[in-house]
Amino acid sequence: MIAIIYAGLSILPLGLLIFGSIFLKTRFKNLNVPVILSVGIVTLICEFLFFNSQYAEAIDHKLWNSVSTVISYFPIWASLTVFWVCTFIFSVTEIFKFKNKNHLIKISMLIAISWISFRAYNLSANLNSADHEIFKTITMLAKSDCPEDVIRKFADDKNVDYQLAVAANPKAPADVVLKLSQSENEMVRFYSTSSARLSNERLQEMKKNDISKEVRKQAENELEFTRLIK
């Protein structure tokens, strides 16, 4: 699952890197394509390593609601980072060659350094932000070794992401999952149908009576394809 997602996320930055290098080679004859490609790929790998360290567990537990924004912006953010790092490397090599005195090269280098500094600061800020702490809590709640008292505490929280994480926890107490299946939030009810702790009787009830068509259909699919109950 994660490998497929990562492959999809890499299409845009890799495409821009490869085809951009080929295009720029026609404009800048002294552009060292192998070096630029190597630098770009290493930068992209670093981006994925950071992404993996932060969000792999959430993806593994299918907490799509909490990672959807990050996933949607990652290809653009990674592409910009790869572009500016490659610009920085190209600018440095041009300056050290002492062959190109164009001030645009120096300006590009300044912009690249500014971007890298901003990127480093942004990553550092994210690691210490409240949002990151919330995300860590969400990931913790989805793990099977999460203490029951913690699960019960956050299941009553108004934060939908906390409730979705509890619903994804295979060891969540049955009464907690039952309560989530009766939530006013359609998404919480939808996710609760996938919990093995939810009884067949409750799924049958949701299949027939839930006000949401999507939830009714999901309950039906869970009964027929996962629990093999027609």
CYANA upper distance limits for C-alpha pairs under 8 A (distance plus 0.5 A):
  1 MET  CA      5 ILE  CA      6.88
  1 MET  CA     60 ASP  CA      8.10
  2 ILE  CA      6 TYR  CA      6.59
  2 ILE  CA     56 ALA  CA      7.82
  2 ILE  CA     59 ILE  CA      7.44
  2 ILE  CA     60 ASP  CA      7.51
  3 ALA  CA      7 ALA  CA      6.59
  4 ILE  CA      8 GLY  CA      6.84
  5 ILE  CA      9 LEU  CA      6.72
  6 TYR  CA     10 SER  CA      6.67
  6 TYR  CA     48 PHE  CA      8.43
  7 ALA  CA     11 ILE  CA      7.21
  9 LEU  CA     13 PRO  CA      8.47
  9 LEU  CA     71 ILE  CA      8.21
  9 LEU  CA     74 PHE  CA      7.63
  9 LEU  CA     75 PRO  CA      6.05
 10 SER  CA     14 LEU  CA      6.34
 10 SER  CA     75 PRO  CA      7.20
 11 ILE  CA     15 GLY  CA      6.32
 11 ILE  CA     75 PRO  CA      8.42
 12 LEU  CA     16 LEU  CA      6.61
 12 LEU  CA     75 PRO  CA      6.53
 12 LEU  CA     76 ILE  CA      8.10
 12 LEU  CA     79 SER  CA      7.60
 13 PRO  CA     17 LEU  CA      6.55
 13 PRO  CA     44 LEU  CA      8.20
 13 PRO  CA     75 PRO  CA      6.65
 13 PRO  CA     76 ILE  CA      7.89
 13 PRO  CA     78 ALA  CA      6.90
 13 PRO  CA     79 SER  CA      4.95
 13 PRO  CA     82 VAL  CA      7.92
 14 LEU  CA     18 ILE  CA      6.60
 14 LEU  CA     41 ILE  CA      8.23
 14 LEU  CA     79 SER  CA      8.43
 15 GLY  CA     19 PHE  CA      6.43
 15 GLY  CA     20 GLY  CA      8.24
 16 LEU  CA     20 GLY  CA      5.72
 16 LEU  CA     21 SER  CA      8.48
 16 LEU  CA     79 SER  CA      7.75
 17 LEU  CA     21 SER  CA      6.46
 17 LEU  CA     37 LEU  CA      7.37
 17 LEU  CA     40 GLY  CA      7.26
 17 LEU  CA     79 SER  CA      8.42
 17 LEU  CA     82 VAL  CA      8.10
 17 LEU  CA     83 PHE  CA      7.98
 18 ILE  CA     22 ILE  CA      6.92
 18 ILE  CA     37 LEU  CA      7.51
 19 PHE  CA     23 PHE  CA      6.61
 20 GLY  CA     24 LEU  CA      6.52
 21 SER  CA     25 LYS  CA      6.56
 21 SER  CA     33 VAL  CA      6.69
 21 SER  CA     36 ILE  CA      7.90
 21 SER  CA     37 LEU  CA      7.92
 22 ILE  CA     26 THR  CA      7.60
 22 ILE  CA     33 VAL  CA      8.04
 23 PHE  CA     27 ARG  CA      7.69
 24 LEU  CA     28 PHE  CA      6.40
 24 LEU  CA     31 LEU  CA      8.07
 25 LYS  CA     29 LYS  CA      6.09
 25 LYS  CA     30 ASN  CA      8.09
 25 LYS  CA     31 LEU  CA      6.27
 25 LYS  CA     33 VAL  CA      7.74
 31 LEU  CA     90 PHE  CA      8.00
 32 ASN  CA     36 ILE  CA      6.82
 33 VAL  CA     37 LEU  CA      6.47
 34 PRO  CA     38 SER  CA      6.56
 35 VAL  CA     39 VAL  CA      6.62
 36 ILE  CA     40 GLY  CA      6.48
 36 ILE  CA     86 CYS  CA      6.39
 36 ILE  CA     89 ILE  CA      8.10
 36 ILE  CA     90 PHE  CA      7.99
 37 LEU  CA     41 ILE  CA      6.54
 38 SER  CA     42 VAL  CA      6.67
 39 VAL  CA     43 THR  CA      6.63
 39 VAL  CA     85 VAL  CA      8.14
 39 VAL  CA     86 CYS  CA      6.97
 39 VAL  CA     89 ILE  CA      8.47
 40 GLY  CA     44 LEU  CA      6.65
 40 GLY  CA     82 VAL  CA      5.81
 40 GLY  CA     83 PHE  CA      8.00
 40 GLY  CA     85 VAL  CA      7.76
 40 GLY  CA     86 CYS  CA      6.63
 41 ILE  CA     45 ILE  CA      6.62
 41 ILE  CA     82 VAL  CA      8.43
 42 VAL  CA     46 CYS  CA      6.77
 43 THR  CA     47 GLU  CA      6.81
 43 THR  CA     81 THR  CA      8.11
 43 THR  CA     82 VAL  CA      6.40
 43 THR  CA     85 VAL  CA      7.98
 44 LEU  CA     48 PHE  CA      6.80
 44 LEU  CA     78 ALA  CA      7.08
 44 LEU  CA     82 VAL  CA      6.90
 45 ILE  CA     49 LEU  CA      6.63
 46 CYS  CA     50 PHE  CA      6.78
 47 GLU  CA     51 PHE  CA      6.65
 47 GLU  CA     78 ALA  CA      6.99
 48 PHE  CA     52 ASN  CA      6.34
 49 LEU  CA     53 SER  CA      6.66
 50 PHE  CA     54 GLN  CA      6.89
 51 PHE  CA     55 TYR  CA      6.42
 51 PHE  CA     56 ALA  CA      7.89
 52 ASN  CA     56 ALA  CA      5.31
 55 TYR  CA     59 ILE  CA      6.81
 55 TYR  CA     67 VAL  CA      7.72
 56 ALA  CA     60 ASP  CA      6.55
 57 GLU  CA     61 HIS  CA      6.71
 57 GLU  CA    139 THR  CA      7.02
 58 ALA  CA     62 LYS  CA      6.62
 58 ALA  CA     63 LEU  CA      5.76
 58 ALA  CA     64 TRP  CA      8.10
 58 ALA  CA     66 SER  CA      8.31
 58 ALA  CA     67 VAL  CA      7.72
 58 ALA  CA    138 ILE  CA      8.36
 58 ALA  CA    139 THR  CA      6.14
 59 ILE  CA     63 LEU  CA      6.38
 59 ILE  CA     64 TRP  CA      7.24
 59 ILE  CA     67 VAL  CA      7.89
 61 HIS  CA    142 ALA  CA      7.12
 61 HIS  CA    168 ALA  CA      7.19
 62 LYS  CA    168 ALA  CA      8.16
 63 LEU  CA     67 VAL  CA      7.24
 63 LEU  CA    164 LEU  CA      7.66
 63 LEU  CA    165 ALA  CA      7.06
 63 LEU  CA    168 ALA  CA      8.18
 64 TRP  CA     68 SER  CA      5.98
 65 ASN  CA    161 ASP  CA      7.36
 66 SER  CA    135 PHE  CA      8.01
 66 SER  CA    161 ASP  CA      6.77
 67 VAL  CA     71 ILE  CA      6.58
 68 SER  CA     72 SER  CA      6.63
 69 THR  CA     73 TYR  CA      6.83
 70 VAL  CA     74 PHE  CA      6.38
 71 ILE  CA     75 PRO  CA      8.16
 73 TYR  CA     77 TRP  CA      6.62
 74 PHE  CA     78 ALA  CA      6.31
 75 PRO  CA     79 SER  CA      6.48
 76 ILE  CA     80 LEU  CA      6.75
 77 TRP  CA     81 THR  CA      6.76
 78 ALA  CA     82 VAL  CA      6.62
 79 SER  CA     83 PHE  CA      6.56
 80 LEU  CA     84 TRP  CA      6.71
 81 THR  CA     85 VAL  CA      6.63
 81 THR  CA    115 TRP  CA      8.47
 81 THR  CA    116 ILE  CA      8.26
 82 VAL  CA     86 CYS  CA      6.60
 83 PHE  CA     87 THR  CA      6.65
 84 TRP  CA     88 PHE  CA      6.56
 84 TRP  CA    112 ALA  CA      5.72
 84 TRP  CA    115 TRP  CA      7.52
 84 TRP  CA    116 ILE  CA      8.15
 85 VAL  CA     89 ILE  CA      6.79
 85 VAL  CA    112 ALA  CA      7.02
 85 VAL  CA    116 ILE  CA      7.85
 86 CYS  CA     90 PHE  CA      6.60
 87 THR  CA     91 SER  CA      6.51
 87 THR  CA    108 SER  CA      7.43
 87 THR  CA    109 MET  CA      7.49
 87 THR  CA    112 ALA  CA      6.97
 88 PHE  CA     92 VAL  CA      6.67
 88 PHE  CA    108 SER  CA      7.68
 88 PHE  CA    109 MET  CA      5.70
 88 PHE  CA    112 ALA  CA      5.65
 88 PHE  CA    113 ILE  CA      7.40
 89 ILE  CA     93 THR  CA      6.73
 90 PHE  CA     94 GLU  CA      6.68
 91 SER  CA     95 ILE  CA      6.73
 91 SER  CA    105 ILE  CA      6.12
 91 SER  CA    106 LYS  CA      7.35
 91 SER  CA    108 SER  CA      7.28
 91 SER  CA    109 MET  CA      5.90
 92 VAL  CA     96 PHE  CA      6.70
 92 VAL  CA    109 MET  CA      7.55
 93 THR  CA     97 LYS  CA      6.67
 94 GLU  CA     98 PHE  CA      7.17
 94 GLU  CA     99 LYS  CA      7.42
 94 GLU  CA    100 ASN  CA      6.69
 94 GLU  CA    105 ILE  CA      8.12
 95 ILE  CA     99 LYS  CA      7.82
 95 ILE  CA    100 ASN  CA      7.26
 95 ILE  CA    101 LYS  CA      8.04
 95 ILE  CA    105 ILE  CA      8.30
 95 ILE  CA    106 LYS  CA      8.30
100 ASN  CA    105 ILE  CA      8.46
101 LYS  CA    105 ILE  CA      8.17
102 ASN  CA    106 LYS  CA      7.84
103 HIS  CA    107 ILE  CA      6.73
104 LEU  CA    108 SER  CA      6.48
105 ILE  CA    109 MET  CA      6.71
106 LYS  CA    110 LEU  CA      6.77
107 ILE  CA    111 ILE  CA      6.75
108 SER  CA    112 ALA  CA      6.58
109 MET  CA    113 ILE  CA      6.68
110 LEU  CA    114 SER  CA      6.65
111 ILE  CA    115 TRP  CA      6.63
112 ALA  CA    116 ILE  CA      6.71
113 ILE  CA    117 SER  CA      6.62
114 SER  CA    118 PHE  CA      6.61
115 TRP  CA    119 ARG  CA      6.50
116 ILE  CA    120 ALA  CA      6.65
117 SER  CA    121 TYR  CA      6.69
118 PHE  CA    122 ASN  CA      6.48
119 ARG  CA    123 LEU  CA      6.70
120 ALA  CA    124 SER  CA      6.72
121 TYR  CA    125 ALA  CA      6.59
122 ASN  CA    126 ASN  CA      6.62
123 LEU  CA    127 LEU  CA      6.81
124 SER  CA    128 ASN  CA      7.27
125 ALA  CA    129 SER  CA      6.45
126 ASN  CA    131 ASP  CA      8.05
126 ASN  CA    132 HIS  CA      6.79
127 LEU  CA    132 HIS  CA      6.58
128 ASN  CA    132 HIS  CA      7.16
128 ASN  CA    133 GLU  CA      8.10
129 SER  CA    133 GLU  CA      7.17
130 ALA  CA    134 ILE  CA      6.76
131 ASP  CA    135 PHE  CA      6.68
132 HIS  CA    136 LYS  CA      6.69
133 GLU  CA    137 THR  CA      6.79
134 ILE  CA    138 ILE  CA      6.78
135 PHE  CA    139 THR  CA      6.77
136 LYS  CA    140 MET  CA      6.65
137 THR  CA    141 LEU  CA      6.66
137 THR  CA    162 TYR  CA      8.25
138 ILE  CA    142 ALA  CA      7.09
138 ILE  CA    161 ASP  CA      7.25
138 ILE  CA    162 TYR  CA      6.08
138 ILE  CA    165 ALA  CA      6.26
139 THR  CA    143 LYS  CA      7.29
139 THR  CA    165 ALA  CA      7.58
140 MET  CA    146 CYS  CA      6.89
141 LEU  CA    146 CYS  CA      6.45
141 LEU  CA    150 VAL  CA      8.25
141 LEU  CA    151 ILE  CA      6.82
141 LEU  CA    162 TYR  CA      7.70
141 LEU  CA    165 ALA  CA      6.08
141 LEU  CA    166 VAL  CA      6.11
141 LEU  CA    169 ASN  CA      7.31
142 ALA  CA    146 CYS  CA      7.96
142 ALA  CA    165 ALA  CA      5.27
142 ALA  CA    166 VAL  CA      6.18
142 ALA  CA    167 ALA  CA      8.19
142 ALA  CA    168 ALA  CA      6.10
142 ALA  CA    169 ASN  CA      4.91
142 ALA  CA    170 PRO  CA      8.33
143 LYS  CA    169 ASN  CA      6.31
143 LYS  CA    170 PRO  CA      8.30
144 SER  CA    169 ASN  CA      6.28
144 SER  CA    170 PRO  CA      6.42
144 SER  CA    171 LYS  CA      5.81
144 SER  CA    172 ALA  CA      8.24
145 ASP  CA    171 LYS  CA      8.27
146 CYS  CA    150 VAL  CA      7.49
146 CYS  CA    151 ILE  CA      7.42
147 PRO  CA    151 ILE  CA      6.93
148 GLU  CA    152 ARG  CA      6.70
148 GLU  CA    172 ALA  CA      7.74
148 GLU  CA    173 PRO  CA      7.94
149 ASP  CA    153 LYS  CA      6.63
150 VAL  CA    154 PHE  CA      6.81
151 ILE  CA    155 ALA  CA      6.43
151 ILE  CA    166 VAL  CA      6.92
151 ILE  CA    172 ALA  CA      7.47
152 ARG  CA    156 ASP  CA      7.23
152 ARG  CA    176 VAL  CA      7.43
153 LYS  CA    157 ASP  CA      7.54
154 PHE  CA    162 TYR  CA      6.64
154 PHE  CA    163 GLN  CA      7.48
154 PHE  CA    166 VAL  CA      8.33
155 ALA  CA    162 TYR  CA      7.09
155 ALA  CA    163 GLN  CA      5.66
155 ALA  CA    166 VAL  CA      6.88
155 ALA  CA    176 VAL  CA      7.66
155 ALA  CA    180 LEU  CA      8.26
156 ASP  CA    163 GLN  CA      8.14
157 ASP  CA    162 TYR  CA      7.54
157 ASP  CA    163 GLN  CA      7.79
158 LYS  CA    163 GLN  CA      8.46
159 ASN  CA    163 GLN  CA      7.26
160 VAL  CA    164 LEU  CA      6.67
160 VAL  CA    188 VAL  CA      7.64
161 ASP  CA    165 ALA  CA      6.66
162 TYR  CA    166 VAL  CA      6.81
163 GLN  CA    167 ALA  CA      6.71
163 GLN  CA    180 LEU  CA      7.81
163 GLN  CA    188 VAL  CA      7.21
164 LEU  CA    168 ALA  CA      6.78
164 LEU  CA    188 VAL  CA      6.32
164 LEU  CA    191 TYR  CA      7.07
164 LEU  CA    192 SER  CA      8.20
165 ALA  CA    169 ASN  CA      6.90
166 VAL  CA    172 ALA  CA      6.94
166 VAL  CA    177 VAL  CA      8.36
167 ALA  CA    172 ALA  CA      7.56
167 ALA  CA    177 VAL  CA      6.67
167 ALA  CA    180 LEU  CA      7.77
167 ALA  CA    188 VAL  CA      8.16
167 ALA  CA    191 TYR  CA      6.88
167 ALA  CA    192 SER  CA      5.71
167 ALA  CA    194 SER  CA      8.43
167 ALA  CA    195 SER  CA      6.79
168 ALA  CA    191 TYR  CA      7.84
168 ALA  CA    192 SER  CA      7.99
168 ALA  CA    194 SER  CA      8.13
168 ALA  CA    195 SER  CA      7.00
169 ASN  CA    195 SER  CA      8.17
170 PRO  CA    195 SER  CA      7.13
170 PRO  CA    196 ALA  CA      7.27
170 PRO  CA    197 ARG  CA      7.80
171 LYS  CA    197 ARG  CA      8.18
172 ALA  CA    176 VAL  CA      7.28
172 ALA  CA    177 VAL  CA      7.23
172 ALA  CA    197 ARG  CA      7.70
173 PRO  CA    177 VAL  CA      6.97
173 PRO  CA    197 ARG  CA      7.59
174 ALA  CA    178 LEU  CA      6.59
174 ALA  CA    197 ARG  CA      5.53
174 ALA  CA    198 LEU  CA      6.71
175 ASP  CA    179 LYS  CA      6.68
176 VAL  CA    180 LEU  CA      6.80
177 VAL  CA    181 SER  CA      6.68
177 VAL  CA    192 SER  CA      6.90
177 VAL  CA    195 SER  CA      7.88
177 VAL  CA    197 ARG  CA      7.20
177 VAL  CA    198 LEU  CA      6.67
178 LEU  CA    182 GLN  CA      7.17
178 LEU  CA    192 SER  CA      8.47
178 LEU  CA    198 LEU  CA      6.68
178 LEU  CA    202 ARG  CA      8.26
179 LYS  CA    183 SER  CA      7.14
180 LEU  CA    188 VAL  CA      6.89
180 LEU  CA    189 ARG  CA      6.69
180 LEU  CA    192 SER  CA      6.87
181 SER  CA    188 VAL  CA      7.40
181 SER  CA    189 ARG  CA      4.97
181 SER  CA    190 PHE  CA      8.16
181 SER  CA    192 SER  CA      5.93
181 SER  CA    193 THR  CA      7.60
182 GLN  CA    189 ARG  CA      6.98
183 SER  CA    188 VAL  CA      7.01
183 SER  CA    189 ARG  CA      6.53
184 GLU  CA    189 ARG  CA      8.33
185 ASN  CA    189 ARG  CA      7.03
186 GLU  CA    190 PHE  CA      6.57
186 GLU  CA    212 SER  CA      7.52
186 GLU  CA    215 VAL  CA      7.79
187 MET  CA    191 TYR  CA      6.71
188 VAL  CA    192 SER  CA      6.59
189 ARG  CA    193 THR  CA      7.17
189 ARG  CA    215 VAL  CA      7.34
190 PHE  CA    194 SER  CA      8.31
190 PHE  CA    214 GLU  CA      7.95
190 PHE  CA    215 VAL  CA      5.51
190 PHE  CA    218 GLN  CA      7.27
190 PHE  CA    219 ALA  CA      8.35
191 TYR  CA    195 SER  CA      8.02
192 SER  CA    198 LEU  CA      7.90
193 THR  CA    198 LEU  CA      7.34
193 THR  CA    203 LEU  CA      7.27
193 THR  CA    215 VAL  CA      8.48
193 THR  CA    218 GLN  CA      7.44
193 THR  CA    219 ALA  CA      6.19
193 THR  CA    222 GLU  CA      7.37
194 SER  CA    198 LEU  CA      8.44
194 SER  CA    222 GLU  CA      7.12
198 LEU  CA    202 ARG  CA      7.27
198 LEU  CA    203 LEU  CA      7.70
199 SER  CA    203 LEU  CA      6.93
200 ASN  CA    204 GLN  CA      6.61
200 ASN  CA    223 LEU  CA      7.82
201 GLU  CA    205 GLU  CA      6.78
202 ARG  CA    206 MET  CA      6.67
203 LEU  CA    207 LYS  CA      6.47
203 LEU  CA    219 ALA  CA      6.07
203 LEU  CA    220 GLU  CA      8.07
203 LEU  CA    223 LEU  CA      7.66
204 GLN  CA    208 LYS  CA      6.88
204 GLN  CA    219 ALA  CA      7.76
204 GLN  CA    220 GLU  CA      8.07
204 GLN  CA    223 LEU  CA      8.31
205 GLU  CA    209 ASN  CA      6.33
205 GLU  CA    210 ASP  CA      8.00
206 MET  CA    210 ASP  CA      5.36
206 MET  CA    215 VAL  CA      7.78
206 MET  CA    216 ARG  CA      6.32
206 MET  CA    219 ALA  CA      6.83
207 LYS  CA    215 VAL  CA      7.85
207 LYS  CA    216 ARG  CA      4.72
207 LYS  CA    217 LYS  CA      7.14
207 LYS  CA    218 GLN  CA      8.28
207 LYS  CA    219 ALA  CA      5.67
207 LYS  CA    220 GLU  CA      6.02
208 LYS  CA    216 ARG  CA      7.08
209 ASN  CA    216 ARG  CA      7.95
210 ASP  CA    215 VAL  CA      7.17
210 ASP  CA    216 ARG  CA      6.36
211 ILE  CA    215 VAL  CA      8.44
211 ILE  CA    216 ARG  CA      8.32
212 SER  CA    216 ARG  CA      6.77
213 LYS  CA    217 LYS  CA      6.65
214 GLU  CA    218 GLN  CA      6.59
215 VAL  CA    219 ALA  CA      6.57
216 ARG  CA    220 GLU  CA      6.73
217 LYS  CA    221 ASN  CA      6.68
218 GLN  CA    222 GLU  CA      6.60
219 ALA  CA    223 LEU  CA      6.77
220 GLU  CA    224 GLU  CA      6.66
221 ASN  CA    225 PHE  CA      6.12
221 ASN  CA    226 THR  CA      7.84
222 GLU  CA    226 THR  CA      5.60
222 GLU  CA    227 ARG  CA      6.90
223 LEU  CA    227 ARG  CA      5.43
223 LEU  CA    228 LEU  CA      6.37
223 LEU  CA    229 ILE  CA      5.61
223 LEU  CA    230 LYS  CA      7.35
224 GLU  CA    228 LEU  CA      5.04
224 GLU  CA    229 ILE  CA      5.37
224 GLU  CA    230 LYS  CA      5.83
225 PHE  CA    229 ILE  CA      8.19
